[in-house]
Every structure is written in structure tokens, then in C-alpha cells.
Amino acid sequence: MSNLQISLLVVGVLVVTGVYFYNWWQERQFHRRFEQAFAREHPDVLLTEPAVAPAPADVPEMRVEPQMQPASVSLEAPPVSAARISPASIDAVIVTSSRSSLTFPQI
């Protein structure tokens, strides 16, 4: 092997080792942060019995469902003005959409 190949091999091994140790260091830092963030310093409230049960007077007797009130809106459709839809604009759309640059082979 030539000196160039040996030096490239050494540099490659050093880079791979450096990336491995950098990853290990980052993982250790994140592990410490998550341990601090999710550390349990209080009892689990879902696993313990409640100290005081709610009294029956505090609980409402019946649920009140939401209701929709009828609106005072007429059911007639609004009039369509002739100025908004003109036959010329419809023809332009039809002509534009009928033009196709696709060619189909003859069978």
C-alpha cells in the first residue's frame, strides 16, 4: 500500500471514530436532560384514591343538551343577476376547454 492509501485509511478511521464519540456525547446530554424533565418528584394522582369524594348535591341531576334555535332566514334562493353570468364567458370556457394538445394514435 502506498503512503496515500494508508493516510486516507487513518483519516477515515479517525473521522468515523470522531462521529461515533460525538454521537455518544450528544446521546448522554439528551439522556440527562430527559431524566431531569421527566423525573417523578410527586405521587401519581391517577393511582391514588381521592381524599374527598364529590357530594351527590354537587353533581347535576340531568345533562342539558345544546339546542339549535330556528333562524329567521328565508329559504328562497337569491336572484342571479344576468350580469354575473353571460353567455360569452361560458362560450370562452367551453372553447378553451375543448382545445387539446394531446394526440391519440389511430388504431
C-alpha positions in Angstrom: 0.0 0.0 0.0 1.2 3.5 -0.7 1.5 6.2 1.8 -1.5 8.0 0.3 -3.7 4.9 0.9 -2.5 4.4 4.4 -3.1 8.1 5.3 -6.6 8.1 3.8 -7.4 4.9 5.8 -6.2 6.5 9.0 -8.1 9.7 8.3 -11.2 7.7 7.6 -10.9 5.7 10.8 -10.4 8.9 12.8 -13.5 10.6 11.2 -15.7 7.5 11.9 -14.4 7.3 15.5 -14.9 11.1 15.9 -18.5 10.8 14.7 -19.1 7.8 17.0 -17.9 9.6 20.1 -19.7 12.8 19.2 -22.9 10.8 18.9 -22.3 9.2 22.2 -21.7 12.6 23.9 -24.9 14.0 22.4 -26.9 11.0 23.5 -25.5 11.3 27.0 -26.5 15.0 27.1 -30.1 14.3 25.9 -30.4 11.4 28.3 -29.5 13.8 31.2 -32.0 16.4 30.0 -34.8 14.0 29.7 -34.1 12.5 33.1 -34.4 15.9 34.6 -37.5 16.8 32.7 -39.4 13.6 33.4 -38.2 12.9 36.9 -41.0 12.0 39.3 -41.0 14.1 42.3 -44.7 13.8 43.1 -47.1 10.9 43.6 -49.1 9.7 40.6 -52.6 11.3 41.0 -54.3 8.6 38.9 -53.1 5.7 41.1 -54.1 7.2 44.4 -57.6 7.3 45.9 -59.2 10.7 46.0 -59.2 12.3 49.5 -62.8 13.6 49.3 -65.5 12.2 47.1 -67.9 14.7 45.4 -71.1 15.0 47.2 -74.3 14.0 45.3 -75.6 17.5 45.6 -72.6 18.8 43.6 -73.4 16.5 40.7 -76.1 17.9 38.3 -79.3 15.9 38.0 -79.6 16.0 34.3 -77.4 17.0 31.4 -78.6 20.0 29.4 -78.1 19.3 25.7 -77.3 22.2 23.4 -80.2 23.2 21.2 -80.4 24.9 17.9 -83.0 27.7 17.5 -84.7 28.1 14.2 -83.2 31.0 12.3 -85.3 33.7 10.6 -83.8 33.2 7.2 -85.9 32.8 4.1 -85.4 29.6 2.1 -85.7 31.2 -1.2 -82.6 31.3 -3.4 -81.2 34.8 -4.0 -81.8 36.1 -7.5 -79.0 35.5 -10.0 -78.2 38.6 -12.0 -77.6 38.3 -15.7 -74.5 40.5 -15.5 -72.6 37.9 -13.4 -73.1 35.0 -15.9 -73.0 36.0 -19.5 -73.2 33.6 -22.5 -69.9 35.0 -23.8 -68.0 33.9 -20.7 -69.5 30.4 -20.9 -68.5 30.1 -24.5 -65.0 31.2 -23.8 -64.7 28.4 -21.1 -66.1 25.8 -23.5 -63.8 26.8 -26.3 -60.8 26.9 -24.0 -61.5 23.5 -22.5 -62.2 21.9 -25.9 -58.8 22.7 -27.3 -56.4 19.8 -26.6 -52.8 19.4 -27.5 -53.0 15.7 -26.9 -52.8 13.5 -29.9 -54.1 9.9 -29.8 -52.8 7.2 -32.0 -55.1 5.8 -34.6 -55.9 2.1 -34.1 
